[in-house]
Amino acid sequence: MQMRSIGIMGGTFDPIHYGHLLVAEEARWRLRLERVLFIPVGQPAHKKNYDVSPAERRHAMALLATNSNPHFECSRIEVDRPGPSYSVDTLEELRSIHGDKVEFDFITGADEILDILTWRHPDRLLSMCRLIAVTRPGYDLGDLAKRLPAGFLERIETLELPGVNISSTEIRSRVRKGLPIAYMVPECVERYIRKHELYGGQC
């Protein structure tokens, strides 16, 4: 029987945007993933330089954004877990649910993977999943080899994708300034942001 593969997209998703969705769909297709599981962070483990929106708001936006894709699923696993959210704890919980019948591909940016040694129990994390380092064309992959142990590199696969120059930081800033965010986020997410006056915006 062929092993099932599930992609994991973790993040603050404050808010989720088309860049996240494009990466997830491209990774699903290229890596032949059964589905991609979006996991909004409950309580960020590391302090952010801005006030993070409530977890329920961020989960609701992720749920709205992923609902139309039958291969996407939005999980509450970190939203419902008390205390700071750590990827290793999430992988252990997912492994306890699915057993050894599923392979997990943890999809994140190459820049984030450069800091993996600062993550909680990175060796334990890598024993439970393969890391997919998403890069843009022209990205210098040499830093991965220079900064990470060889044993870590064996569990990391790079995935070059076309760059989408959209960021959650920019979206929050545009909402505060009253600028449009159409075509940066799905319409349903924009309506949610406007309705709940997130990021200092008005209805």
TITORNU-376360 format. One record per residue: residue number from 1; x, y, z of N, C-alpha, C, O, CB in turn; residue in one letter. Coordinates in steps of 0.02 Angstrom, whole numbers, plus 50000, padded with zeros to 5 digits. Glycine has a CB too. Layout:
REM residues N
SITE   k  n_c1  n_c2  n_c3 ca_c1 ca_c2 ca_c3  c_c1  c_c2  c_c3  o_c1  o_c2  o_c3 cb_c1 cb_c2 cb_c3 r
SITE NUM     X     Y     Z     X     Y     Z     X     Y     Z     X     Y     Z     X     Y     Z A
...
//
This chain:
REM residues 203
SITE   k  n_c1  n_c2  n_c3 ca_c1 ca_c2 ca_c3  c_c1  c_c2  c_c3  o_c1  o_c2  o_c3 cb_c1 cb_c2 cb_c3 r
SITE   1 50042 49940 50000 50000 50000 50000 50044 50062 50000 50092 50066 50038 49952 50000 50061 M
SITE   2 50028 50111 49957 50067 50171 49953 50055 50215 50014 49999 50224 50037 50050 50209 49889 Q
SITE   3 50111 50243 50039 50106 50286 50098 50070 50350 50080 50083 50380 50027 50177 50302 50125 M
SITE   4 50024 50372 50122 49989 50435 50112 50035 50493 50134 50073 50486 50181 49923 50435 50152 R
SITE   5 50030 50548 50099 50070 50607 50115 50024 50667 50127 49980 50681 50086 50120 50623 50058 S
SITE   6 50035 50700 50182 49996 50759 50199 50043 50818 50209 50093 50812 50244 49953 50747 50263 I
SITE   7 50027 50874 50177 50066 50934 50186 50040 50974 50245 49980 50974 50259 50065 50977 50123 G
SITE   8 50085 51007 50279 50067 51049 50336 50090 51120 50322 50148 51133 50309 50099 51022 50402 I
SITE   9 50042 51166 50325 50057 51238 50318 50040 51271 50385 49982 51284 50400 50016 51270 50259 M
SITE  10 50091 51285 50424 50080 51320 50487 50095 51393 50479 50132 51413 50434 50123 51289 50542 G
SITE  11 50068 51434 50523 50083 51505 50520 50033 51545 50561 49982 51519 50583 50083 51529 50448 G
SITE  12 50049 51608 50569 50003 51652 50605 49941 51666 50563 49885 51671 50590 50038 51718 50623 T
SITE  13 49949 51672 50497 49893 51685 50452 49853 51746 50475 49793 51742 50488 49847 51623 50446 F
SITE  14 49888 51803 50481 49857 51863 50508 49864 51922 50460 49901 51969 50474 49889 51881 50576 D
SITE  15 49829 51920 50402 49782 51868 50381 49813 51819 50331 49868 51831 50305 49719 51901 50351 P
SITE  16 49777 51765 50318 49795 51720 50263 49785 51757 50197 49739 51798 50192 49752 51654 50265 I
SITE  17 49827 51744 50147 49822 51779 50083 49836 51732 50025 49851 51673 50035 49870 51839 50082 H
SITE  18 49832 51759 49965 49839 51718 49905 49909 51687 49899 49917 51634 49869 49825 51759 49843 Y
SITE  19 49960 51719 49928 50026 51690 49926 50028 51623 49963 50058 51575 49939 50077 51738 49956 G
SITE  20 49996 51620 50022 49992 51558 50059 49957 51503 50018 49980 51446 50015 49955 51569 50126 H
SITE  21 49902 51523 49988 49862 51474 49951 49898 51448 49889 49894 51389 49872 49795 51505 49930 L
SITE  22 49934 51492 49855 49972 51472 49797 50027 51422 49816 50035 51371 49782 50003 51533 49762 L
SITE  23 50064 51437 49868 50117 51391 49891 50088 51323 49909 50116 51272 49890 50154 51421 49952 V
SITE  24 50032 51323 49944 50002 51260 49965 49979 51218 49905 49991 51158 49903 49943 51273 50012 A
SITE  25 49947 51250 49857 49921 51213 49799 49978 51187 49755 49976 51131 49730 49874 51256 49759 E
SITE  26 50029 51229 49746 50085 51208 49704 50123 51150 49738 50143 51103 49704 50133 51267 49692 E
SITE  27 50133 51155 49803 50166 51101 49840 50125 51037 49837 50152 50983 49829 50179 51122 49913 A
SITE  28 50059 51044 49844 50016 50985 49841 50023 50950 49774 50028 50888 49772 49942 51005 49852 R
SITE  29 50023 50988 49720 50027 50959 49654 50096 50930 49639 50102 50875 49614 50009 51011 49601 W
SITE  30 50147 50968 49655 50215 50947 49639 50238 50888 49682 50275 50845 49658 50263 51005 49648 R
SITE  31 50216 50886 49744 50238 50833 49790 50188 50776 49794 50198 50727 49830 50249 50861 49859 L
SITE  32 50134 50782 49756 50081 50730 49754 50052 50717 49824 50046 50660 49846 50109 50664 49724 R
SITE  33 50036 50772 49858 50009 50766 49925 49934 50750 49923 49899 50773 49878 50020 50831 49965 L
SITE  34 49912 50710 49969 49841 50693 49973 49801 50756 49990 49747 50766 49962 49829 50639 50025 E
SITE  35 49826 50796 50035 49794 50858 50054 49844 50902 50090 49898 50880 50108 49731 50845 50098 R
SITE  36 49825 50964 50100 49866 51011 50138 49826 51035 50198 49770 51058 50192 49890 51071 50094 V
SITE  37 49856 51028 50256 49825 51046 50319 49851 51115 50341 49910 51123 50356 49838 50992 50374 L
SITE  38 49806 51164 50342 49825 51231 50366 49815 51233 50442 49761 51216 50468 49781 51287 50331 F
SITE  39 49867 51254 50478 49864 51254 50551 49881 51324 50577 49940 51339 50587 49912 51201 50581 I
SITE  40 49831 51366 50589 49845 51432 50618 49875 51424 50689 49851 51384 50729 49782 51475 50621 P
SITE  41 49926 51463 50702 49956 51463 50769 49905 51486 50820 49867 51533 50808 50019 51509 50771 V
SITE  42 49904 51452 50876 49860 51473 50930 49891 51533 50966 49871 51591 50954 49848 51416 50980 G
SITE  43 49939 51520 51009 49977 51572 51043 50048 51569 51017 50083 51521 51031 49974 51563 51121 Q
SITE  44 50071 51620 50980 50139 51618 50952 50191 51607 51007 50188 51639 51060 50154 51683 50914 P
SITE  45 50238 51562 50995 50289 51547 51044 50339 51604 51052 50368 51614 51105 50326 51483 51026 A
SITE  46 50348 51641 50998 50395 51697 50999 50356 51762 50992 50311 51767 50950 50450 51691 50943 H
SITE  47 50375 51812 51031 50339 51876 51030 50344 51908 50962 50397 51912 50932 50367 51923 51084 K
SITE  48 50287 51933 50938 50284 51968 50874 50293 52043 50886 50283 52067 50942 50217 51954 50837 K
SITE  49 50311 52079 50833 50319 52151 50840 50254 52189 50827 50255 52248 50810 50374 52176 50792 N
SITE  50 50199 52154 50833 50133 52185 50826 50084 52144 50868 50099 52088 50887 50110 52189 50751 Y
SITE  51 50025 52172 50880 49974 52136 50918 49939 52086 50872 49903 52104 50826 49922 52186 50949 D
SITE  52 49951 52022 50886 49923 51969 50844 49847 51965 50856 49823 51970 50913 49956 51901 50860 V
SITE  53 49810 51957 50802 49737 51951 50808 49719 51888 50847 49758 51840 50849 49705 51949 50737 S
SITE  54 49661 51888 50879 49640 51828 50917 49641 51765 50873 49626 51768 50813 49570 51839 50946 P
SITE  55 49659 51710 50904 49665 51647 50867 49601 51628 50831 49603 51603 50775 49686 51591 50914 A
SITE  56 49544 51641 50862 49480 51623 50831 49469 51663 50767 49441 51637 50718 49422 51634 50879 E
SITE  57 49489 51726 50766 49483 51767 50706 49527 51740 50650 49506 51733 50593 49500 51841 50721 R
SITE  58 49589 51723 50667 49636 51699 50616 49616 51631 50590 49623 51616 50531 49707 51696 50645 R
SITE  59 49589 51588 50634 49565 51523 50613 49505 51532 50567 49500 51497 50516 49546 51479 50673 H
SITE  60 49460 51577 50584 49401 51588 50542 49421 51611 50472 49392 51588 50423 49354 51641 50575 A
SITE  61 49470 51656 50467 49492 51679 50401 49524 51622 50361 49513 51616 50301 49541 51737 50408 M
SITE  62 49564 51581 50395 49596 51524 50360 49543 51474 50337 49549 51446 50282 49646 51489 50407 A
SITE  63 49492 51464 50377 49438 51418 50359 49401 51444 50298 49386 51406 50252 49390 51409 50418 L
SITE  64 49386 51508 50297 49351 51538 50240 49394 51533 50176 49368 51516 50123 49335 51613 50254 L
SITE  65 49459 51546 50182 49502 51547 50124 49513 51478 50094 49523 51473 50033 49569 51577 50143 A
SITE  66 49511 51426 50135 49526 51359 50111 49464 51317 50094 49470 51263 50067 49567 51322 50162 T
SITE  67 49406 51343 50111 49344 51303 50106 49328 51280 50035 49299 51227 50026 49287 51343 50132 N
SITE  68 49347 51319 49984 49328 51302 49916 49373 51249 49883 49357 51224 49830 49329 51364 49874 S
SITE  69 49429 51233 49915 49476 51184 49887 49467 51117 49923 49480 51113 49983 49550 51209 49893 N
SITE  70 49445 51065 49888 49432 51001 49922 49495 50967 49948 49491 50920 49987 49397 50954 49874 P
SITE  71 49553 50991 49927 49616 50963 49950 49647 51002 50008 49700 50984 50033 49666 50961 49893 H
SITE  72 49612 51055 50030 49636 51094 50086 49592 51080 50147 49532 51067 50141 49635 51170 50070 F
SITE  73 49623 51081 50205 49587 51072 50268 49616 51120 50319 49677 51130 50320 49590 50998 50293 E
SITE  74 49574 51149 50361 49597 51196 50412 49588 51164 50481 49533 51141 50498 49558 51262 50408 C
SITE  75 49641 51162 50520 49641 51127 50584 49641 51176 50642 49670 51231 50638 49701 51081 50589 S
SITE  76 49608 51156 50697 49607 51195 50759 49656 51168 50810 49654 51187 50868 49536 51194 50788 R
SITE  77 49700 51124 50789 49742 51088 50836 49783 51134 50881 49793 51119 50940 49788 51042 50798 I
SITE  78 49808 51189 50854 49847 51236 50895 49803 51289 50928 49819 51314 50982 49901 51270 50852 E
SITE  79 49748 51306 50895 49701 51354 50925 49672 51327 50990 49664 51364 51038 49645 51371 50875 V
SITE  80 49657 51263 50990 49626 51232 51049 49676 51210 51102 49656 51195 51158 49586 51173 51027 D
SITE  81 49741 51208 51085 49791 51186 51134 49812 51246 51177 49832 51297 51149 49852 51155 51099 R
SITE  82 49809 51240 51243 49830 51296 51286 49906 51306 51284 49944 51259 51270 49807 51284 51358 P
SITE  83 49927 51367 51297 49998 51382 51300 50027 51397 51231 49991 51395 51181 50035 51325 51330 G
SITE  84 50091 51413 51229 50124 51429 51166 50121 51371 51117 50122 51313 51136 50198 51449 51178 P
SITE  85 50117 51388 51052 50114 51337 50999 50184 51320 50974 50220 51364 50951 50069 51362 50941 S
SITE  86 50201 51257 50978 50265 51233 50952 50252 51180 50899 50210 51136 50908 50309 51204 51009 Y
SITE  87 50288 51185 50843 50277 51138 50788 50289 51067 50809 50254 51021 50786 50323 51156 50730 S
SITE  88 50338 51055 50851 50354 50987 50872 50295 50956 50910 50281 50897 50901 50418 50985 50915 V
SITE  89 50261 50995 50951 50203 50970 50987 50146 50953 50939 50111 50903 50948 50179 51021 51040 D
SITE  90 50138 50995 50888 50086 50982 50839 50100 50919 50800 50055 50879 50788 50080 51042 50791 T
SITE  91 50164 50909 50779 50181 50848 50742 50171 50786 50785 50149 50735 50760 50254 50851 50717 L
SITE  92 50188 50790 50849 50178 50732 50893 50104 50715 50899 50085 50657 50900 50208 50746 50962 E
SITE  93 50062 50767 50903 49990 50755 50908 49963 50725 50843 49922 50679 50845 49953 50819 50925 E
SITE  94 49985 50752 50787 49963 50725 50722 49988 50653 50713 49952 50612 50685 49989 50769 50665 L
SITE  95 50048 50639 50735 50075 50572 50729 50034 50523 50772 50023 50466 50752 50149 50570 50749 R
SITE  96 50013 50546 50831 49973 50502 50874 49904 50488 50844 49875 50436 50856 49965 50534 50943 S
SITE  97 49879 50536 50804 49814 50527 50771 49819 50480 50711 49777 50436 50703 49786 50595 50750 I
SITE  98 49870 50490 50670 49876 50455 50606 49922 50393 50609 49922 50353 50563 49901 50502 50553 H
SITE  99 49962 50387 50662 50008 50330 50665 50062 50335 50612 50080 50390 50590 49970 50265 50657 G
SITE 100 50088 50279 50592 50142 50277 50543 50118 50268 50472 50158 50254 50427 50191 50222 50560 D
SITE 101 50053 50275 50460 50026 50265 50393 50029 50328 50350 50010 50327 50292 49955 50241 50398 K
SITE 102 50052 50383 50380 50053 50447 50345 50122 50478 50350 50154 50477 50403 49999 50494 50373 V
SITE 103 50145 50507 50295 50206 50547 50295 50185 50620 50296 50138 50641 50262 50250 50532 50232 E
SITE 104 50220 50660 50336 50205 50731 50341 50259 50773 50308 50319 50762 50320 50197 50752 50414 F
SITE 105 50238 50819 50266 50283 50868 50235 50267 50936 50264 50213 50964 50252 50277 50868 50157 D
SITE 106 50314 50963 50302 50305 51027 50335 50329 51082 50288 50389 51088 50276 50343 51030 50404 F
SITE 107 50283 51122 50261 50298 51171 50209 50309 51239 50240 50265 51266 50274 50240 51174 50156 I
SITE 108 50368 51268 50228 50383 51334 50254 50436 51367 50212 50466 51335 50169 50405 51330 50328 T
SITE 109 50447 51431 50223 50496 51468 50184 50568 51448 50201 50583 51430 50258 50487 51542 50194 G
SITE 110 50611 51451 50151 50681 51433 50162 50713 51477 50216 50754 51454 50255 50721 51438 50097 A
SITE 111 50694 51541 50218 50722 51586 50268 50704 51563 50339 50745 51569 50385 50697 51658 50257 D
SITE 112 50643 51537 50347 50623 51513 50413 50663 51451 50433 50681 51442 50491 50548 51497 50415 E
SITE 113 50677 51408 50384 50713 51346 50398 50785 51361 50419 50816 51322 50456 50713 51301 50337 I
SITE 114 50813 51418 50397 50880 51437 50418 50883 51446 50494 50937 51440 50524 50901 51502 50383 L
SITE 115 50827 51460 50524 50825 51470 50597 50801 51408 50634 50783 51412 50693 50779 51528 50614 D
SITE 116 50801 51350 50601 50772 51291 50632 50808 51270 50696 50777 51239 50739 50773 51234 50583 I
SITE 117 50872 51286 50702 50908 51266 50762 50882 51303 50824 50895 51282 50880 50982 51281 50753 L
SITE 118 50844 51357 50814 50815 51393 50870 50744 51368 50886 50714 51390 50935 50812 51469 50856 T
SITE 119 50718 51322 50845 50652 51295 50858 50655 51247 50917 50709 51225 50938 50625 51259 50795 W
SITE 120 50598 51231 50944 50594 51185 51001 50606 51113 50975 50570 51089 50932 50524 51190 51036 R
SITE 121 50656 51079 51003 50673 51010 50986 50675 50998 50910 50637 50956 50885 50624 50962 51019 H
SITE 122 50718 51033 50874 50719 51025 50801 50736 50954 50777 50710 50932 50726 50768 51073 50771 P
SITE 123 50778 50919 50815 50795 50850 50795 50734 50805 50801 50724 50761 50758 50852 50823 50838 D
SITE 124 50694 50815 50853 50633 50776 50862 50583 50792 50806 50551 50747 50778 50601 50790 50931 R
SITE 125 50578 50856 50790 50532 50877 50736 50551 50843 50670 50507 50817 50635 50535 50954 50727 L
SITE 126 50615 50843 50654 50637 50815 50590 50630 50739 50588 50630 50710 50534 50709 50834 50577 L
SITE 127 50625 50708 50645 50614 50635 50645 50543 50617 50627 50528 50559 50612 50632 50606 50713 S
SITE 128 50498 50667 50629 50427 50654 50616 50402 50681 50550 50345 50667 50531 50386 50682 50672 M
SITE 129 50443 50719 50515 50420 50749 50452 50478 50765 50407 50536 50763 50428 50378 50812 50466 C
SITE 130 50462 50780 50345 50511 50808 50299 50496 50882 50293 50438 50902 50287 50508 50772 50229 R
SITE 131 50548 50923 50294 50539 50995 50287 50543 51014 50213 50590 50994 50178 50591 51033 50328 L
SITE 132 50495 51052 50190 50494 51076 50121 50511 51150 50123 50472 51192 50146 50424 51064 50087 I
SITE 133 50571 51167 50100 50595 51236 50100 50574 51270 50036 50601 51256 49983 50673 51239 50109 A
SITE 134 50525 51314 50041 50499 51349 49982 50544 51408 49966 50556 51451 50009 50425 51372 49993 V
SITE 135 50569 51411 49905 50613 51466 49884 50586 51500 49821 50544 51472 49786 50684 51439 49871 T
SITE 136 50610 51559 49810 50593 51595 49748 50650 51585 49698 50706 51570 49718 50582 51672 49762 R
SITE 137 50636 51592 49633 50689 51585 49583 50747 51631 49599 50738 51690 49614 50661 51600 49513 P
SITE 138 50808 51604 49595 50868 51644 49608 50890 51644 49681 50942 51673 49697 50855 51713 49587 G
SITE 139 50852 51611 49725 50870 51609 49796 50934 51568 49804 50941 51514 49775 50813 51579 49839 Y
SITE 140 50981 51593 49844 51044 51558 49856 51035 51505 49909 51027 51520 49968 51100 51609 49877 D
SITE 141 51035 51442 49888 51025 51387 49934 51088 51369 49974 51087 51326 50018 51001 51325 49897 L
SITE 142 51143 51403 49958 51205 51388 49992 51202 51399 50067 51237 51365 50105 51260 51430 49964 G
SITE 143 51159 51446 50090 51155 51460 50161 51129 51400 50200 51150 51388 50257 51109 51519 50174 D
SITE 144 51085 51360 50169 51060 51301 50203 51117 51253 50219 51122 51228 50275 51006 51265 50160 L
SITE 145 51159 51240 50170 51215 51194 50178 51266 51221 50228 51298 51182 50265 51249 51180 50111 A
SITE 146 51275 51287 50229 51325 51317 50274 51303 51317 50346 51344 51309 50391 51340 51388 50252 K
SITE 147 51239 51327 50358 51215 51340 50426 51182 51281 50461 51172 51283 50521 51167 51396 50425 R
SITE 148 51166 51229 50423 51131 51173 50453 51173 51110 50452 51211 51099 50405 51064 51161 50418 L
SITE 149 51167 51068 50504 51204 51004 50505 51183 50959 50447 51127 50963 50423 51193 50968 50572 P
SITE 150 51229 50916 50426 51216 50871 50370 51155 50827 50383 51115 50815 50338 51277 50826 50355 A
SITE 151 51147 50805 50445 51089 50763 50461 51023 50798 50451 50973 50766 50434 51095 50740 50533 G
SITE 152 51023 50864 50462 50962 50903 50450 50948 50909 50376 50891 50904 50353 50967 50972 50483 F
SITE 153 51001 50921 50338 50993 50932 50265 50962 50871 50231 50927 50878 50181 51060 50948 50233 L
SITE 154 50975 50812 50258 50947 50751 50229 50871 50749 50233 50838 50713 50195 50977 50689 50262 E
SITE 155 50843 50787 50280 50770 50787 50290 50737 50850 50262 50679 50864 50275 50754 50781 50365 R
SITE 156 50776 50888 50222 50750 50950 50194 50750 50945 50118 50800 50928 50087 50791 51010 50217 I
SITE 157 50692 50960 50088 50688 50963 50015 50668 51034 49995 50624 51064 50025 50635 50911 49988 E
SITE 158 50702 51059 49944 50686 51127 49921 50634 51125 49866 50632 51078 49826 50749 51163 49897 T
SITE 159 50593 51176 49864 50539 51180 49814 50539 51252 49789 50518 51298 49824 50470 51160 49845 L
SITE 160 50562 51261 49727 50565 51328 49698 50498 51346 49667 50472 51310 49624 50621 51333 49645 E
SITE 161 50470 51401 49690 50405 51424 49665 50410 51496 49642 50452 51534 49666 50351 51417 49720 L
SITE 162 50367 51515 49595 50366 51585 49574 50349 51629 49634 50305 51613 49674 50316 51596 49517 P
SITE 163 50383 51685 49639 50371 51730 49695 50305 51767 49689 50287 51791 49635 50428 51780 49701 G
SITE 164 50269 51772 49743 50208 51812 49747 50222 51865 49800 50227 51849 49859 50143 51769 49764 V
SITE 165 50228 51927 49779 50250 51979 49825 50191 52006 49866 50172 52064 49859 50283 52036 49786 N
SITE 166 50165 51963 49908 50110 51981 49953 50132 51960 50023 50159 51906 50032 50042 51947 49933 I
SITE 167 50121 52003 50071 50136 51985 50140 50079 52006 50186 50044 52054 50172 50203 52017 50163 S
SITE 168 50071 51970 50240 50020 51988 50289 50034 52056 50320 49989 52094 50334 50016 51935 50345 S
SITE 169 50099 52071 50329 50118 52137 50356 50093 52193 50311 50065 52242 50335 50195 52141 50364 T
SITE 170 50103 52185 50246 50080 52236 50199 50004 52243 50199 49977 52298 50196 50105 52220 50128 E
SITE 171 49970 52186 50204 49896 52188 50204 49871 52225 50266 49826 52267 50261 49867 52116 50202 I
SITE 172 49899 52210 50324 49878 52245 50385 49890 52320 50378 49848 52360 50399 49916 52217 50447 R
SITE 173 49947 52338 50350 49963 52409 50341 49914 52443 50294 49893 52499 50307 50035 52417 50316 S
SITE 174 49897 52410 50240 49851 52439 50191 49781 52448 50222 49748 52498 50208 49847 52395 50128 R
SITE 175 49760 52400 50262 49694 52407 50294 49694 52467 50341 49646 52506 50342 49675 52342 50333 V
SITE 176 49748 52475 50380 49752 52532 50426 49749 52598 50389 49721 52647 50414 49816 52528 50467 R
SITE 177 49778 52600 50329 49781 52662 50290 49719 52671 50246 49713 52722 50211 49843 52662 50246 K
SITE 178 49674 52623 50248 49614 52629 50207 49625 52613 50134 49586 52633 50091 49586 52697 50213 G
SITE 179 49679 52577 50118 49695 52559 50049 49662 52492 50031 49648 52452 50076 49771 52555 50039 L
SITE 180 49650 52480 49967 49617 52417 49947 49663 52357 49956 49724 52362 49949 49594 52421 49874 P
SITE 181 49633 52300 49970 49670 52237 49975 49639 52184 49929 49654 52125 49935 49670 52211 50048 I
SITE 182 49597 52206 49882 49568 52160 49833 49624 52127 49794 49674 52159 49777 49519 52198 49785 A
SITE 183 49616 52064 49779 49663 52022 49742 49727 52006 49781 49773 51976 49754 49682 52057 49677 Y
SITE 184 49728 52027 49844 49783 52006 49889 49758 51950 49934 49796 51905 49953 49809 52066 49931 M
SITE 185 49694 51953 49951 49662 51901 49991 49597 51881 49956 49571 51919 49916 49648 51927 50065 V
SITE 186 49572 51820 49971 49507 51802 49943 49452 51850 49965 49457 51880 50019 49488 51730 49964 P
SITE 187 49401 51858 49924 49347 51905 49940 49316 51890 50008 49299 51936 50046 49293 51903 49886 E
SITE 188 49308 51826 50024 49276 51808 50087 49319 51831 50146 49292 51850 50198 49265 51732 50091 C
SITE 189 49385 51830 50139 49430 51853 50192 49426 51929 50198 49426 51956 50253 49502 51830 50179 V
SITE 190 49424 51963 50141 49418 52036 50143 49353 52057 50177 49353 52103 50218 49421 52065 50071 E
SITE 191 49299 52022 50161 49235 52039 50193 49239 52028 50269 49212 52068 50308 49178 51997 50164 R
SITE 192 49273 51975 50289 49279 51960 50361 49320 52015 50395 49302 52038 50449 49313 51891 50371 Y
SITE 193 49375 52036 50364 49416 52089 50392 49376 52153 50400 49379 52185 50452 49478 52102 50347 I
SITE 194 49338 52171 50349 49297 52231 50352 49243 52226 50404 49231 52273 50442 49267 52247 50284 R
SITE 195 49210 52169 50406 49154 52160 50453 49177 52166 50525 49143 52198 50566 49122 52092 50442 K
SITE 196 49234 52137 50541 49258 52136 50610 49308 52192 50625 49338 52194 50678 49290 52069 50626 H
SITE 197 49318 52237 50576 49360 52295 50584 49429 52275 50610 49455 52305 50657 49328 52345 50631 E
SITE 198 49459 52224 50579 49525 52202 50599 49578 52251 50573 49567 52286 50523 49539 52132 50572 L
SITE 199 49634 52253 50607 49693 52292 50586 49681 52368 50586 49714 52405 50550 49715 52270 50518 Y
SITE 200 49633 52390 50626 49621 52462 50630 49579 52489 50574 49571 52550 50568 49685 52498 50632 G
SITE 201 49551 52445 50532 49510 52468 50476 49439 52481 50497 49418 52463 50552 49511 52416 50420 G
SITE 202 49402 52513 50454 49332 52529 50467 49288 52492 50416 49312 52472 50363 49320 52605 50462 Q
SITE 203 49226 52482 50433 49178 52449 50389 49167 52490 50326 49129 52471 50282 49111 52436 50424 C
//
